Amino acid sequence: MRRGGRLYESATRRGFTSYFLTFPTGSARLKLMSLPGLAGRADVPAVGYVHLAVSVGSESAVEALTAQMRADGIRVRSEPRQTGDGYFEAVVEDPDGNSVEITA
């Protein structure tokens, strides 16, 4: 993976490890997280990932998109909020029940 993108940051805390990869254009970033002990848990999706995150650029954009998605009948799992790792985000559910983070 280091050949495909530049390793941006690595952090270990709360028992999980995060890796951020940026790509040559600088317009996209991929975050990979690992948390030992999740495999086989009934409350964790088994599709190979836990969620997808999309950055919309600002806190007001997160709030506006969350409101629009709610109005369109999309389930909001988590209201817009500041997270412990420094992101402002909301979490919605896609049609297959997967979590999608909307971040700033």
VMD Tcl script that builds the backbone (N, CA, C; Angstrom):
set m [mol new atoms 312]
animate dup $m
set s [atomselect $m all]
$s set {name element resname resid chain x y z} {
  {N N MET 1 A 0.819 -1.192 0.000}
  {CA C MET 1 A 0.000 0.000 0.000}
  {C C MET 1 A 0.862 1.255 0.000}
  {N N ARG 2 A 2.048 1.176 0.500}
  {CA C ARG 2 A 2.905 2.356 0.500}
  {C C ARG 2 A 3.287 2.771 -0.914}
  {N N ARG 3 A 3.309 1.820 -1.858}
  {CA C ARG 3 A 3.612 2.176 -3.237}
  {C C ARG 3 A 2.466 2.955 -3.860}
  {N N GLY 4 A 1.225 2.638 -3.482}
  {CA C GLY 4 A 0.059 3.290 -4.063}
  {C C GLY 4 A -0.227 4.652 -3.480}
  {N N GLY 5 A 0.278 4.957 -2.350}
  {CA C GLY 5 A 0.012 6.227 -1.703}
  {C C GLY 5 A 1.053 6.483 -0.642}
  {N N ARG 6 A 1.064 7.673 -0.124}
  {CA C ARG 6 A 2.047 8.062 0.879}
  {C C ARG 6 A 1.456 7.835 2.267}
  {N N LEU 7 A 2.212 7.177 3.137}
  {CA C LEU 7 A 1.764 6.987 4.508}
  {C C LEU 7 A 1.706 8.347 5.179}
  {N N TYR 8 A 0.542 8.738 5.632}
  {CA C TYR 8 A 0.330 10.082 6.166}
  {C C TYR 8 A 0.508 10.124 7.669}
  {N N GLU 9 A -0.076 9.181 8.369}
  {CA C GLU 9 A -0.062 9.225 9.830}
  {C C GLU 9 A -0.336 7.827 10.360}
  {N N SER 10 A 0.250 7.504 11.465}
  {CA C SER 10 A -0.036 6.238 12.120}
  {C C SER 10 A -0.213 6.525 13.598}
  {N N ALA 11 A -1.264 6.018 14.160}
  {CA C ALA 11 A -1.515 6.256 15.580}
  {C C ALA 11 A -2.111 5.002 16.199}
  {N N THR 12 A -1.724 4.716 17.420}
  {CA C THR 12 A -2.320 3.621 18.167}
  {C C THR 12 A -2.887 4.199 19.452}
  {N N ARG 13 A -4.176 3.998 19.662}
  {CA C ARG 13 A -4.814 4.439 20.893}
  {C C ARG 13 A -6.119 3.683 21.075}
  {N N ARG 14 A -6.566 3.603 22.280}
  {CA C ARG 14 A -7.797 2.894 22.623}
  {C C ARG 14 A -7.841 1.480 22.045}
  {N N GLY 15 A -6.666 0.875 21.863}
  {CA C GLY 15 A -6.626 -0.495 21.392}
  {C C GLY 15 A -6.707 -0.675 19.892}
  {N N PHE 16 A -6.853 0.414 19.128}
  {CA C PHE 16 A -6.885 0.267 17.682}
  {C C PHE 16 A -5.743 1.036 17.039}
  {N N THR 17 A -5.437 0.663 15.813}
  {CA C THR 17 A -4.391 1.329 15.050}
  {C C THR 17 A -5.023 1.953 13.816}
  {N N SER 18 A -4.659 3.196 13.512}
  {CA C SER 18 A -5.154 3.892 12.324}
  {C C SER 18 A -3.998 4.228 11.405}
  {N N TYR 19 A -4.221 4.061 10.124}
  {CA C TYR 19 A -3.260 4.464 9.101}
  {C C TYR 19 A -3.989 5.341 8.100}
  {N N PHE 20 A -3.402 6.483 7.770}
  {CA C PHE 20 A -3.968 7.385 6.773}
  {C C PHE 20 A -3.059 7.372 5.553}
  {N N LEU 21 A -3.631 7.165 4.400}
  {CA C LEU 21 A -2.882 7.188 3.147}
  {C C LEU 21 A -3.405 8.338 2.298}
  {N N THR 22 A -2.496 9.112 1.719}
  {CA C THR 22 A -2.909 10.129 0.753}
  {C C THR 22 A -2.430 9.683 -0.618}
  {N N PHE 23 A -3.050 10.213 -1.633}
  {CA C PHE 23 A -2.748 9.824 -2.999}
  {C C PHE 23 A -2.068 10.975 -3.727}
  {N N PRO 24 A -1.397 10.702 -4.851}
  {CA C PRO 24 A -0.578 11.720 -5.518}
  {C C PRO 24 A -1.272 13.055 -5.773}
  {N N THR 25 A -2.551 13.058 -6.067}
  {CA C THR 25 A -3.246 14.322 -6.334}
  {C C THR 25 A -3.508 15.107 -5.061}
  {N N GLY 26 A -3.472 14.427 -3.922}
  {CA C GLY 26 A -3.741 15.092 -2.650}
  {C C GLY 26 A -5.214 15.349 -2.399}
  {N N SER 27 A -6.079 14.902 -3.300}
  {CA C SER 27 A -7.504 15.193 -3.168}
  {C C SER 27 A -8.280 14.101 -2.444}
  {N N ALA 28 A -7.630 13.011 -2.097}
  {CA C ALA 28 A -8.313 11.922 -1.406}
  {C C ALA 28 A -7.400 11.353 -0.334}
  {N N ARG 29 A -8.025 10.860 0.723}
  {CA C ARG 29 A -7.286 10.237 1.811}
  {C C ARG 29 A -8.037 8.984 2.223}
  {N N LEU 30 A -7.311 7.926 2.486}
  {CA C LEU 30 A -7.890 6.657 2.891}
  {C C LEU 30 A -7.431 6.349 4.307}
  {N N LYS 31 A -8.395 6.038 5.183}
  {CA C LYS 31 A -8.077 5.695 6.564}
  {C C LYS 31 A -8.370 4.215 6.760}
  {N N LEU 32 A -7.370 3.484 7.204}
  {CA C LEU 32 A -7.521 2.073 7.529}
  {C C LEU 32 A -7.366 1.921 9.033}
  {N N MET 33 A -8.290 1.190 9.646}
  {CA C MET 33 A -8.235 0.984 11.087}
  {C C MET 33 A -8.255 -0.509 11.379}
  {N N SER 34 A -7.559 -0.884 12.422}
  {CA C SER 34 A -7.533 -2.269 12.862}
  {C C SER 34 A -7.811 -2.302 14.358}
  {N N LEU 35 A -8.731 -3.163 14.754}
  {CA C LEU 35 A -9.045 -3.340 16.167}
  {C C LEU 35 A -9.141 -4.836 16.441}
  {N N PRO 36 A -8.108 -5.400 17.041}
  {CA C PRO 36 A -8.138 -6.834 17.343}
  {C C PRO 36 A -9.364 -7.188 18.185}
  {N N GLY 37 A -9.930 -8.346 17.925}
  {CA C GLY 37 A -11.059 -8.813 18.712}
  {C C GLY 37 A -12.417 -8.543 18.094}
  {N N LEU 38 A -12.486 -7.852 16.956}
  {CA C LEU 38 A -13.781 -7.586 16.333}
  {C C LEU 38 A -14.318 -8.776 15.548}
  {N N ALA 39 A -13.435 -9.575 14.991}
  {CA C ALA 39 A -13.860 -10.704 14.162}
  {C C ALA 39 A -14.786 -11.625 14.945}
  {N N GLY 40 A -15.904 -11.951 14.331}
  {CA C GLY 40 A -16.838 -12.884 14.937}
  {C C GLY 40 A -17.867 -12.272 15.869}
  {N N ARG 41 A -17.771 -10.962 16.142}
  {CA C ARG 41 A -18.766 -10.327 17.015}
  {C C ARG 41 A -20.065 -10.110 16.249}
  {N N ALA 42 A -21.188 -10.398 16.884}
  {CA C ALA 42 A -22.491 -10.275 16.236}
  {C C ALA 42 A -22.865 -8.829 15.928}
  {N N ASP 43 A -22.337 -7.867 16.687}
  {CA C ASP 43 A -22.707 -6.465 16.495}
  {C C ASP 43 A -21.818 -5.743 15.487}
  {N N VAL 44 A -20.909 -6.452 14.832}
  {CA C VAL 44 A -19.994 -5.854 13.856}
  {C C VAL 44 A -20.272 -6.462 12.489}
  {N N PRO 45 A -20.521 -5.623 11.470}
  {CA C PRO 45 A -20.775 -6.161 10.130}
  {C C PRO 45 A -19.621 -7.045 9.660}
  {N N ALA 46 A -19.946 -8.069 8.909}
  {CA C ALA 46 A -18.926 -9.004 8.440}
  {C C ALA 46 A -18.641 -8.836 6.951}
  {N N VAL 47 A -18.897 -7.651 6.395}
  {CA C VAL 47 A -18.714 -7.436 4.960}
  {C C VAL 47 A -17.304 -7.010 4.605}
  {N N GLY 48 A -16.412 -6.934 5.572}
  {CA C GLY 48 A -15.035 -6.582 5.291}
  {C C GLY 48 A -14.669 -5.160 5.646}
  {N N TYR 49 A -15.630 -4.360 6.004}
  {CA C TYR 49 A -15.352 -3.017 6.482}
  {C C TYR 49 A -16.448 -2.615 7.454}
  {N N VAL 50 A -16.185 -1.608 8.259}
  {CA C VAL 50 A -17.168 -1.175 9.244}
  {C C VAL 50 A -17.941 0.038 8.744}
  {N N HIS 51 A -17.253 0.985 8.119}
  {CA C HIS 51 A -17.951 2.148 7.580}
  {C C HIS 51 A -17.115 2.847 6.518}
  {N N LEU 52 A -17.771 3.738 5.790}
  {CA C LEU 52 A -17.149 4.588 4.792}
  {C C LEU 52 A -17.292 6.016 5.287}
  {N N ALA 53 A -16.289 6.846 5.086}
  {CA C ALA 53 A -16.368 8.251 5.493}
  {C C ALA 53 A -16.142 9.144 4.279}
  {N N VAL 54 A -16.934 10.217 4.195}
  {CA C VAL 54 A -16.834 11.176 3.105}
  {C C VAL 54 A -16.718 12.565 3.711}
  {N N SER 55 A -15.697 13.308 3.309}
  {CA C SER 55 A -15.526 14.675 3.802}
  {C C SER 55 A -16.273 15.637 2.893}
  {N N VAL 56 A -17.065 16.514 3.508}
  {CA C VAL 56 A -17.822 17.507 2.738}
  {C C VAL 56 A -17.286 18.918 2.946}
  {N N GLY 57 A -16.204 19.072 3.713}
  {CA C GLY 57 A -15.480 20.333 3.769}
  {C C GLY 57 A -15.693 21.241 4.954}
  {N N SER 58 A -16.877 21.253 5.548}
  {CA C SER 58 A -17.107 22.175 6.663}
  {C C SER 58 A -18.169 21.617 7.604}
  {N N GLU 59 A -18.178 22.143 8.828}
  {CA C GLU 59 A -19.183 21.711 9.800}
  {C C GLU 59 A -20.586 22.056 9.323}
  {N N SER 60 A -20.754 23.240 8.732}
  {CA C SER 60 A -22.085 23.628 8.248}
  {C C SER 60 A -22.541 22.711 7.112}
  {N N ALA 61 A -21.611 22.240 6.283}
  {CA C ALA 61 A -21.971 21.308 5.214}
  {C C ALA 61 A -22.386 19.957 5.791}
  {N N VAL 62 A -21.714 19.505 6.857}
  {CA C VAL 62 A -22.104 18.258 7.530}
  {C C VAL 62 A -23.526 18.400 8.065}
  {N N GLU 63 A -23.806 19.508 8.740}
  {CA C GLU 63 A -25.135 19.733 9.312}
  {C C GLU 63 A -26.208 19.803 8.227}
  {N N ALA 64 A -25.923 20.524 7.134}
  {CA C ALA 64 A -26.903 20.676 6.056}
  {C C ALA 64 A -27.176 19.345 5.356}
  {N N LEU 65 A -26.132 18.592 5.051}
  {CA C LEU 65 A -26.320 17.313 4.369}
  {C C LEU 65 A -27.040 16.318 5.267}
  {N N THR 66 A -26.729 16.323 6.551}
  {CA C THR 66 A -27.420 15.435 7.491}
  {C C THR 66 A -28.908 15.762 7.531}
  {N N ALA 67 A -29.238 17.046 7.593}
  {CA C ALA 67 A -30.647 17.468 7.607}
  {C C ALA 67 A -31.349 17.057 6.314}
  {N N GLN 68 A -30.682 17.235 5.175}
  {CA C GLN 68 A -31.275 16.861 3.889}
  {C C GLN 68 A -31.492 15.356 3.795}
  {N N MET 69 A -30.522 14.595 4.263}
  {CA C MET 69 A -30.658 13.137 4.218}
  {C C MET 69 A -31.792 12.666 5.120}
  {N N ARG 70 A -31.915 13.274 6.294}
  {CA C ARG 70 A -33.021 12.933 7.198}
  {C C ARG 70 A -34.354 13.233 6.512}
  {N N ALA 71 A -34.458 14.407 5.876}
  {CA C ALA 71 A -35.684 14.798 5.176}
  {C C ALA 71 A -36.005 13.830 4.033}
  {N N ASP 72 A -34.976 13.237 3.445}
  {CA C ASP 72 A -35.155 12.268 2.361}
  {C C ASP 72 A -35.445 10.858 2.871}
  {N N GLY 73 A -35.563 10.707 4.193}
  {CA C GLY 73 A -35.913 9.420 4.770}
  {C C GLY 73 A -34.744 8.513 5.094}
  {N N ILE 74 A -33.538 9.053 5.037}
  {CA C ILE 74 A -32.357 8.258 5.371}
  {C C ILE 74 A -32.169 8.254 6.884}
  {N N ARG 75 A -31.897 7.091 7.447}
  {CA C ARG 75 A -31.719 6.970 8.900}
  {C C ARG 75 A -30.417 7.639 9.335}
  {N N VAL 76 A -30.522 8.519 10.332}
  {CA C VAL 76 A -29.350 9.170 10.920}
  {C C VAL 76 A -29.003 8.392 12.184}
  {N N ARG 77 A -27.838 7.766 12.192}
  {CA C ARG 77 A -27.401 6.977 13.354}
  {C C ARG 77 A -26.784 7.851 14.434}
  {N N SER 78 A -26.098 8.912 14.019}
  {CA C SER 78 A -25.415 9.792 14.970}
  {C C SER 78 A -25.515 11.225 14.469}
  {N N GLU 79 A -26.033 12.100 15.304}
  {CA C GLU 79 A -26.170 13.513 14.949}
  {C C GLU 79 A -24.797 14.161 14.779}
  {N N PRO 80 A -24.726 15.274 14.046}
  {CA C PRO 80 A -23.447 15.977 13.899}
  {C C PRO 80 A -22.833 16.287 15.266}
  {N N ARG 81 A -21.527 16.000 15.384}
  {CA C ARG 81 A -20.842 16.184 16.664}
  {C C ARG 81 A -19.335 16.232 16.440}
  {N N GLN 82 A -18.623 16.738 17.426}
  {CA C GLN 82 A -17.159 16.717 17.425}
  {C C GLN 82 A -16.731 15.390 18.020}
  {N N THR 83 A -15.820 14.685 17.359}
  {CA C THR 83 A -15.370 13.388 17.849}
  {C C THR 83 A -14.088 13.535 18.656}
  {N N GLY 84 A -13.745 12.491 19.377}
  {CA C GLY 84 A -12.531 12.501 20.184}
  {C C GLY 84 A -11.255 12.565 19.372}
  {N N ASP 85 A -11.327 12.168 18.094}
  {CA C ASP 85 A -10.124 12.221 17.257}
  {C C ASP 85 A -10.071 13.463 16.371}
  {N N GLY 86 A -10.890 14.480 16.713}
  {CA C GLY 86 A -10.775 15.776 16.059}
  {C C GLY 86 A -11.643 16.017 14.842}
  {N N TYR 87 A -12.486 15.079 14.486}
  {CA C TYR 87 A -13.368 15.275 13.339}
  {C C TYR 87 A -14.714 15.815 13.789}
  {N N PHE 88 A -15.392 16.536 12.904}
  {CA C PHE 88 A -16.793 16.890 13.089}
  {C C PHE 88 A -17.533 15.982 12.131}
  {N N GLU 89 A -18.470 15.191 12.656}
  {CA C GLU 89 A -19.101 14.185 11.802}
  {C C GLU 89 A -20.522 13.868 12.217}
  {N N ALA 90 A -21.247 13.295 11.273}
  {CA C ALA 90 A -22.534 12.661 11.504}
  {C C ALA 90 A -22.426 11.284 10.865}
  {N N VAL 91 A -23.268 10.354 11.295}
  {CA C VAL 91 A -23.257 9.015 10.713}
  {C C VAL 91 A -24.669 8.698 10.238}
  {N N VAL 92 A -24.774 8.314 8.962}
  {CA C VAL 92 A -26.048 7.910 8.379}
  {C C VAL 92 A -25.936 6.454 7.945}
  {N N GLU 93 A -27.074 5.884 7.550}
  {CA C GLU 93 A -27.104 4.478 7.150}
  {C C GLU 93 A -27.420 4.383 5.664}
  {N N ASP 94 A -26.631 3.603 4.923}
  {CA C ASP 94 A -26.924 3.425 3.498}
  {C C ASP 94 A -28.044 2.391 3.342}
  {N N PRO 95 A -28.568 2.196 2.129}
  {CA C PRO 95 A -29.691 1.265 1.939}
  {C C PRO 95 A -29.412 -0.171 2.376}
  {N N ASP 96 A -28.132 -0.562 2.443}
  {CA C ASP 96 A -27.787 -1.915 2.882}
  {C C ASP 96 A -27.520 -2.009 4.375}
  {N N GLY 97 A -27.700 -0.898 5.102}
  {CA C GLY 97 A -27.492 -0.897 6.541}
  {C C GLY 97 A -26.081 -0.589 6.983}
  {N N ASN 98 A -25.198 -0.213 6.049}
  {CA C ASN 98 A -23.818 0.142 6.393}
  {C C ASN 98 A -23.744 1.582 6.882}
  {N N SER 99 A -22.823 1.851 7.788}
  {CA C SER 99 A -22.610 3.210 8.286}
  {C C SER 99 A -21.804 4.023 7.285}
  {N N VAL 100 A -22.215 5.280 7.092}
  {CA C VAL 100 A -21.481 6.231 6.265}
  {C C VAL 100 A -21.265 7.480 7.110}
  {N N GLU 101 A -20.003 7.835 7.357}
  {CA C GLU 101 A -19.680 9.054 8.103}
  {C C GLU 101 A -19.628 10.225 7.132}
  {N N ILE 102 A -20.245 11.316 7.535}
  {CA C ILE 102 A -20.143 12.573 6.799}
  {C C ILE 102 A -19.259 13.453 7.669}
  {N N THR 103 A -18.079 13.823 7.181}
  {CA C THR 103 A -17.102 14.521 8.013}
  {C C THR 103 A -16.722 15.882 7.453}
  {N N ALA 104 A -16.161 16.705 8.357}
  {CA C ALA 104 A -15.606 18.005 7.950}
  {C C ALA 104 A -14.123 17.993 8.227}
}
mol reanalyze $m
mol bondsrecalc $m
mol representation Tube
mol addrep $m
